[in-house]
Amino acid sequence: MALDKILNNIRLQVKDLDNILTIFLDDSIQPSVSDCETLQHQINHLEECLAIYKFQKTNKEISPSFNIHAKVSEKQSIIAETEQIIPSAKKTEEVSKPIAKKTEHSPDPHKNLPPLAIGINDKFRFINELFKQNNAEYNIAMEQLAGLQSWPDTELYLNSLKNLYEWNDNSEVVIYFNSLIKKRYH
């Protein structure tokens, strides 16, 4: 149901995009700055919806909607509880599996990533400047970032936050925030 809603939203955005693109395709019309800004905004919004659609198709929900963030957090805690309940079943499976040689270059999909290291001063700066002084939204976003296991997923999530809060890519605080998050994966 939610997937159909997102798909309809994408279709509507493509139609809106088609309307503005006609201005850019007509050689006799020179697009204005506001036309360029409108096109850029529509493309960003379409990109965000496509990312959400892609993740929902792969049974992951990532979106700038914090209701969905809360659902993802609930799912992660249920998965963690389930993993705590069934550790003996996993050990039995591991014993029955043939031992495979691990190479040094094979990536471990469940590798333990270091926790996000954000100091108290930085936290308040991010809340005030990036999350519109909303501590709850900052905390939810940080929980989601801590739950992501790969840089591409994290980068996509950061882009959705950037679009949601209208962050400026050239802003010092945005660059610093992204660098702190990226350190976790390198």
C-alpha positions as CSV (number, residue, x, y, z in Angstrom):
1,M,0.0,0.0,0.0
2,A,2.7,2.5,1.0
3,L,4.7,1.3,-2.1
4,D,1.8,2.2,-4.4
5,K,1.5,5.6,-2.7
6,I,5.2,6.4,-3.3
7,L,4.9,5.1,-6.9
8,N,1.9,7.4,-7.6
9,N,3.9,10.3,-6.0
10,I,6.8,9.5,-8.4
11,R,4.4,9.5,-11.4
12,L,3.0,12.9,-10.4
13,Q,6.5,14.3,-9.9
14,V,7.5,13.1,-13.3
15,K,4.5,14.8,-14.9
16,D,5.4,18.0,-13.1
17,L,8.9,17.6,-14.2
18,D,7.8,17.2,-17.8
19,N,6.0,20.5,-17.6
20,I,9.0,22.4,-16.5
21,L,11.3,20.6,-18.9
22,T,9.4,21.9,-21.9
23,I,10.8,25.4,-21.0
24,F,14.3,24.0,-21.2
25,L,13.7,22.1,-24.5
26,D,12.2,25.0,-26.4
27,D,15.0,26.9,-28.2
28,S,13.1,30.1,-28.4
29,I,12.6,30.4,-24.6
30,Q,15.5,31.1,-22.3
31,P,14.8,29.7,-18.8
32,S,14.9,32.1,-15.9
33,V,16.7,31.6,-12.6
34,S,13.5,30.7,-10.9
35,D,12.8,28.1,-13.6
36,C,16.2,26.6,-12.8
37,E,15.6,26.6,-9.1
38,T,12.2,25.0,-9.6
39,L,13.7,22.3,-11.8
40,Q,16.4,21.6,-9.3
41,H,13.9,21.4,-6.4
42,Q,11.7,19.0,-8.4
43,I,14.6,16.8,-9.4
44,N,15.8,16.6,-5.7
45,H,12.3,15.7,-4.6
46,L,12.0,13.0,-7.3
47,E,15.4,11.6,-6.4
48,E,14.4,11.4,-2.7
49,C,11.1,9.6,-3.6
50,L,13.0,7.2,-5.9
51,A,15.4,6.4,-3.1
52,I,12.6,5.7,-0.7
53,Y,10.9,3.5,-3.3
54,K,14.1,1.6,-3.9
55,F,14.6,0.9,-0.2
56,Q,11.0,-0.2,0.3
57,K,11.3,-2.6,-2.6
58,T,14.2,-4.2,-0.8
59,N,12.3,-4.4,2.5
60,K,14.1,-1.5,4.1
61,E,12.4,1.7,5.0
62,I,14.5,4.8,5.0
63,S,12.8,8.1,4.5
64,P,12.8,11.6,5.9
65,S,9.4,10.8,7.5
66,F,10.1,10.4,11.2
67,N,7.1,8.1,11.6
68,I,8.9,5.6,9.3
69,H,12.2,6.2,11.3
70,A,10.3,5.1,14.4
71,K,9.1,2.0,12.7
72,V,12.6,1.1,11.5
73,S,13.9,1.6,15.1
74,E,11.2,-0.8,16.4
75,K,12.1,-3.4,13.8
76,Q,15.8,-3.1,14.7
77,S,15.0,-3.6,18.4
78,I,12.8,-6.7,17.7
79,I,15.6,-8.2,15.5
80,A,18.1,-7.6,18.3
81,E,15.8,-9.3,20.9
82,T,15.2,-12.2,18.5
83,E,19.0,-12.6,18.0
84,Q,19.4,-12.7,21.8
85,I,16.8,-15.4,22.2
86,I,18.2,-17.8,19.5
87,P,21.9,-17.8,20.0
88,S,22.1,-21.5,20.7
89,A,20.3,-22.3,17.4
90,K,23.0,-20.3,15.5
91,K,25.8,-22.1,17.3
92,T,24.2,-25.5,16.3
93,E,24.1,-24.3,12.6
94,E,27.7,-23.1,12.8
95,V,28.9,-26.5,14.0
96,S,27.1,-28.3,11.3
97,K,28.4,-26.0,8.5
98,P,31.7,-26.9,6.8
99,I,34.5,-24.6,7.9
100,A,35.2,-22.1,5.2
101,K,38.6,-20.4,4.9
102,K,38.3,-16.6,5.4
103,T,40.4,-14.5,3.2
104,E,41.9,-11.3,4.4
105,H,40.1,-9.4,1.6
106,S,36.6,-10.7,2.0
107,P,34.4,-8.1,3.6
108,D,32.4,-9.1,6.6
109,P,28.8,-7.8,6.2
110,H,28.3,-7.8,10.0
111,K,31.5,-6.2,11.0
112,N,31.4,-4.2,14.1
113,L,31.5,-0.5,13.2
114,P,32.7,1.9,15.8
115,P,30.0,4.0,17.5
116,L,29.3,7.5,16.2
117,A,31.6,9.8,18.1
118,I,29.9,13.2,18.5
119,G,30.9,15.4,21.4
120,I,28.4,17.3,23.5
121,N,29.2,20.7,22.0
122,D,28.9,19.3,18.5
123,K,25.6,17.6,19.4
124,F,24.0,20.9,20.5
125,R,25.4,22.7,17.5
126,F,23.9,20.0,15.2
127,I,20.6,20.1,17.0
128,N,20.4,23.9,16.7
129,E,21.8,24.4,13.2
130,L,20.9,21.2,11.3
131,F,17.8,19.8,13.0
132,K,15.9,23.1,13.6
133,Q,16.4,22.9,17.4
134,N,14.5,19.6,17.6
135,N,16.3,17.2,20.0
136,A,13.9,14.3,19.3
137,E,14.5,14.5,15.6
138,Y,18.3,14.6,16.1
139,N,18.1,11.5,18.4
140,I,16.0,9.6,15.9
141,A,18.4,10.5,13.0
142,M,21.4,9.4,15.1
143,E,19.8,6.1,15.9
144,Q,19.1,5.5,12.3
145,L,22.6,6.4,11.3
146,A,24.0,4.1,14.0
147,G,21.9,1.2,12.6
148,L,23.2,1.6,9.0
149,Q,26.0,-0.8,8.1
150,S,27.3,0.6,4.8
151,W,28.5,3.9,3.6
152,P,26.2,3.9,0.5
153,D,23.1,3.5,2.7
154,T,24.4,6.1,5.1
155,E,25.1,8.5,2.3
156,L,21.6,8.1,0.9
157,Y,20.1,8.6,4.4
158,L,22.2,11.8,4.8
159,N,21.0,13.1,1.5
160,S,17.4,12.5,2.6
161,L,18.1,14.5,5.8
162,K,19.8,17.2,3.7
163,N,16.7,17.5,1.6
164,L,14.3,17.4,4.5
165,Y,16.0,20.1,6.5
166,E,17.3,22.0,3.4
167,W,20.9,21.9,4.4
168,N,23.4,23.8,2.4
169,D,26.1,21.5,1.0
170,N,28.7,24.3,1.4
171,S,27.8,25.0,5.1
172,E,30.7,24.4,7.5
173,V,28.4,22.6,10.0
174,V,27.0,20.3,7.3
175,I,30.5,19.4,6.0
176,Y,31.7,18.8,9.6
177,F,28.6,16.6,10.4
178,N,29.1,14.5,7.2
179,S,32.8,14.1,8.0
180,L,32.1,12.8,11.5
181,I,29.6,10.3,10.1
182,K,32.0,9.2,7.4
183,K,34.8,8.5,9.8
184,R,32.8,5.6,11.1
185,Y,33.3,3.7,7.8
186,H,36.9,4.5,7.2
